[in-house]
Amino acid sequence: MSSGQSNLQGILQERVDSLFKDGKIDEARRVAQTSLESARRASNTDPEGRLNLVTALETLGNLSQHLGDSASAEALYCEAIEYLQQEYGDSAQVARIESSLAGLYDFGHREEEAIPLYEHAIELFEATSPPMLLQAANLRNNLAMIYKGAGHNEKAEEHYLAAVRTFEKAYGHENEEVAAVYNNLGALYYQFGYQEQAREMHLSALEIRRKLFGDDHADVAQSHSNLALVYHELGDGRSCQRSFEDSLAILARHIAEDLEDYTVVAENYADLLRLSGQEKKAASIEKKMQKVLRKQTKKAGIFSRR
């Protein structure tokens, strides 16, 4: 590729980055399209320019995905991967594009297509020099969720444990990412009936979250509600009720942001109370929930009329 063409691509890429940072996403996408058209023309006459074309495809793919245009993003990522299979490409770039496409498939409920891309991207990230372990750990967490949903608990556990080891080594024990993976491990063990292990994971997540956020935070409420379900399976009714009530107390204070979570936790609590024969207390929880919901609905209506 000529130095002039290379400089042009660099200028356009910097322009895209600047516009994106300023929140001018539509304009950034327009410039990225111009950059891609220029890179296509150059690659037709200069095969060495294909790596610049791949970068332009990745950039426009990322912007398309950010704007919710999944079909365009998928086509751009697939084209970039096709070129990288024909040409020698930087392994980190290959991993980055594959992980972007995997995420697109994952959140588009195309998990089976996402799995091999996640696995290959993890392999590439961990093989770079130096290894890009945090990027790989994030992908392991995503991949574990897919395996959990498919019932492959051993594979899910393997990836969660690898992810949490990486996060703890990089950030220390008291970290939000570490707590999130402990929470995910707790959910995995709960799903497959390993309640003692589930309790330990959720207690670890709760401890970290309380140290990071204090007692009045949605993530802390989530840990309390998860522990409540585990305590129920363990037959510890007192701890189950206490954890549900701690969760509901937090969520009620943040009802505007956590209305759905509050409703789900309250309904779960009422259901479990009924299962244990506490009909009167279950009805009381439901009555209080309806009162809170009516109050919030009324408040939302007042604000919407202003």
Secondary structure, DSSP 8 states (H G I E B T S, - for coil): --HHHHHHHHHHHHHHHHHHHTT-HHHHHHHHHHHHHHHHHHHHH-GGGHHHHHHHHHHHHHHHHHTT-HHHHHHHHHHHHHHHHHS---HHHHHHHHHHHHHHHHHTT-HHHHHHHHHHHHHHHHHSSS--HHHHHHHHHHHHHHHHHTT-HHHHHHHHHHHHHHHHHHH-SS-HHHHHHHHHHHHHHHHTT-HHHHHHHHHHHHHHHHHHH-SSSHHHHHHHHHHHHHHHHTT-HHHHHHHHHHHHHHHHHTTTT-HHHHHHHHHHHHHHHHHTT-HHHHHHHHHHHHHHHHHHHHHHHHHHH-
